[in-house]
Amino acid sequence: MIDTILVLNAGSSSLKFQVFRSDDLSVLARGKAVRLGEPEPAMDAGLADGPRERIALPQACDHDTALSAVLAFVDRHDDGWSMKAVAHRIVHGGERYADPVVLTPEIFAALEALSPLAPLHQPHNLAAVAAARRLMADVPNVACFDTAFHARHDALTHEFALEQGLRDKGIRRYGFHGLSYQWLEIVLAERHPDLHAGRVVAAHLGNGASLCAIRGGRSIDTTMGMTTLDGLPMGTRCGALDAGAVLYMFQSLGMNAGEVSNALYERSGLLGLSGLSNDVETLLNSDDPRARFALDYFTLKVAQFSAAMAAAMGGIDGLIFTGGIGEHAAPVRSAILDRLTFLGDFKVLVIPANEEKVMAVQAKALLA
């Protein structure tokens, strides 16, 4: 028998999975179900070194049905695998959860209560947990938190300039993309020890985007705040915004909470600036001046916030790009770097994201 860990990374309309050996954490299988809740859902999956399979999924496919398809794929290729844990990416751990935990009904309920702080992510993360609990009742579920990497910031970093009574209610900066940043920390420790010991600005740039100041392998500061809405402009999210503008939407424009939430989370960012698309490749290939404006705005803000992250550390020794845009959009990287020449010389690396490997590491350590 081969002990394994199943890692699930659930989005609003997707479910990514990887199966790892428990001993050496090598990948046995991986795949992704897409268009959940949309027309023509499907799953692309395969063994680590084998051909990919395209598997049609039932219409109106939800996370339960997608996970059933994942388990059916695993069963077809099972070569003496014994599943010891299911690890889940949970975006928000709040103030209470700074380390991975085995999920209990009480912890699940506490995480559900945090859904308003990450409405695009938390409900879908927890839907995958609920599906796993129903379909694999005897296998422990491990929560791995995107906020955990930043959980030990000092008060100067995590506090807002609000009265104590509001801060006591949990209104503070948490930060996100922590699993991605922890993977970069692991890679730097193994392959670039000089940078690991120094001052690095890590740029997780994708449909969700943030920066992290990492000094000596520890998160010092990050651009996201209490929710996944703050900091850099993103695919459809606005990023940093004057809170007075939100009050204006409520008080003067007569918008309700749902309308404001939809505007800030779903219709802003690159999509809102360009009026065309939230996809960077589409914008790069467009002749529409609005596409160029959206990309120029994005690269300016990444450069400005990168300088702020460098200031938090007293300088910069390296800038690391990761995420879909960071890894694949070379013109965007170049435009950001052109705006940062005033910081002097520093190393630049591109490191592919691997949140699933971090989750497997965390689950193995927790269950040991």
Disulfide bonds with the S-S distance in Angstrom:
none
